[in-house]
């Protein structure tokens, strides 16, 4: 992967300090661990110019935002669907109380 100007400087300093083989090992170990950043140019590796890479990053960001909105919309639409209701039949009906009992009169009967 091609290195940026910053990456070239850091790698040169490490190879000067540790030697060619060990300096390269230390440089890439630091890069992979995340101790140093911005030392390699992914966009350059993919064949993009820095201007084109910025446009692509913006496009990806917009696509992610649109995907989030679509997920929310689909969730909202699924909540609007009517739930399937089983028809009532004799087995699942509660007994109706069509004729309530007459209240008892106090004092007798």
Residue, then its C-alpha position, 0 to 999 in steps of 0.5 A: x500500500x502506498x505511503x503518504x508523505x507523513x508515512x514516508x517520514x515516519x518510516x524513514x525515521x524508524x529505519x534510521x533508528x532501528x535499522x532497515x528490517x526492525x524499523x519496517x517491523x516497528x513502523x507497520x506494527x505501530x500502524x496496525x495497532x493504531x498508534x500512528x494514523x494517516x500514513x497510508x493512502x487507501x484512496x491512492x491505493x484504490x486509484x482515486x484522487x483525493x478529490x474523488x475519494x472525498x466525493x465517494x466518502x460523501x456519497x457513502x455517507x448519504x447512502x448510509x443515511x438513506x438506508x437508516x431512513x428506509x429501515x425506519x420507514x419499513x418498521x413504521x409500515x410493518x406496524x400499520x399492517x392489520x393483525x390477523x384475527x381468528x374468527x370467533x366460534x363456539x369454542x373460543x367464545x366467552x359465554x354471554x350473559x344475555x339475561x342477568x339475574x334479577x337482583x334479590x330484594x332485601x328482606x325476603x324473597 
